[in-house]
Amino acid sequence: MATGNYGIKRPADVSPSDMEMFLHYTPSRDANFTDSFTKLDPGAYIKQYSTPSDAGTTGIGILEGMYNLSLDPAIFNSRGIYTIYIRPRQIIKQIVDCGNLAALPEVKGIVLDQSNLIGEAVNGGLVGYRIEYFDSAGQKLRNFFRIVTSSNLCEPVNQQLSNTTQKSIRYNFNDGGSLLFLTLTPSSAPNVKPNAEPFLGSTGQQIVISNTFFNPVSIEIELGEYDFDSLGTGLFGNQTKSIQDGIYTIYNGDNDIYKQYNLYEIKDNFNESLYEIREQRTSIDTTKNFTDITSL
């Protein structure tokens, strides 16, 4: 009997601090296109659920894959369409150097400083992260990336090399170093071109590093004037129509006045009916109380 790993999905347990959250608003689907996004703090809107404890069991941690998204009324306060885009946190860096290890010259990688790295500036802290590159004009290279296979603190060292075409600066692993040496995949030449080394980047090139803890998520939220309860009230709530003044009243579940309308007809010069009108009243006639009417 064969054994192995089964299943195709792993519930994410990513922290909101490893996310980025963006908001786009448009008043309607017919509005002119705009690419204006607002960046929000995920920690203020995204919370993780805790796994329910069994009897006598405590401290079993978060419920993986389950997050609560709260909508701030100060932001989500207008009718329209809100698009929320949540993606892995991105870190913009510059490659300090592309070099080799002193002890293993055949191992080539890129070197980064520790600035704006939160919890990643440790041995193994960037393993599995994705690296994408920018060209000299500041445009990201589309559909091109590398994956970090190792990440270690390091320091530069000078080496005396017989070949003057090689760089004399190489790197040693050092847990107290101020730089990070990253190896990437693919890092070896393909079989069909054994002399073609894969591109890992160049010194001074700008890159963007992002974690691969979860897939980006896009959520569309449409806010309207009425919710399901108000629509149900309008369709199924108690209603009255005053025959003398034509006031049509709709009541909510507590028989409080919810909406009022004036009902009337428009006729021509020959007293022939042309239109039946239902017009929403701007002021509520409080004498149309449902309890008072039905108790007559």
C-alpha positions, 0 to 999 in steps of 0.5 A: 500500500502506497503512502503519501500526501493527500489533499489539494488545499491547505487552509491559510493561517497568515497574519493580517500583518503579512497582508495588504488591503486595497479599496476601490469604489464606484457609484455604479456599474455605468460609471467611467473607469477609474483605477484609483485604489485606497490602501487600508490597514488589514489589521484594522479590518481583518480578524482571525477566528479561534478554534472552538475548544472541546470540553476541558481543552484550551489554547488550541489556536486559530481556526485556519482559513477563517477570517472576519472582514469588518466594514467601517461605516465611516468608509462604507457609507454610500450606495455603490460598488466597493471592491476589496483586494487583499494580497500578500504583503509586498516589500520593495528592495534593491539588490545589493550584490549578485555574488557567490559563497566563499566556501562554495563558489559554485553557489550563486545568489543575490544579496539584500540588506535588512531594511524594511524586513519585519520578521524575515531578516533571520535565517530561513525567513524568506524561504518560499517567498516570490521575487519579481523584478523591475526594469531600468524604467521602473516597470515590473517585468510581467510574468517573470519571477523567482522563488527563494530556496534559502535565506541566510544572514551573511557578511562580505569577505575579500578573497584573493583570486587567480582569475582577475575576471572574477569578483574578489568579494564573496560571502560567508554565512554569519548569524550576526551579519547585516546582509542576507544571502538568497539562493533562488530557483531555477538556479541551474542551466537547462539541459538543452543550454548547459552554458546558459545561466538563469537570470537572478538579477543584477546589482542595484536592480529593484525587486519586489518580494512577496510571501506565498502564504495565500492567494490574492482575494478580490471581494465585491460588495454592493451597497444599496438603499434597501436590505432584505428586511426592508424589501420584505417589509414592503412586500409582506408587511401590513398595509392600509389605504385611506379611501378619503385622502388616498394615503397608502401606508406600509408598516414594519414588523412592529406595526410602526409606519415604515413608508407612506404614499399619496395615491391619486389619478390624473385625468384629462379635460373630459374627466377620463383617467390617464394615470394612476400615481403613487407618490412617496410622501415627504411628511408622515401622517401619524394619524394612520397608526395601524392599531388605531385604524384596526380598532375602529 
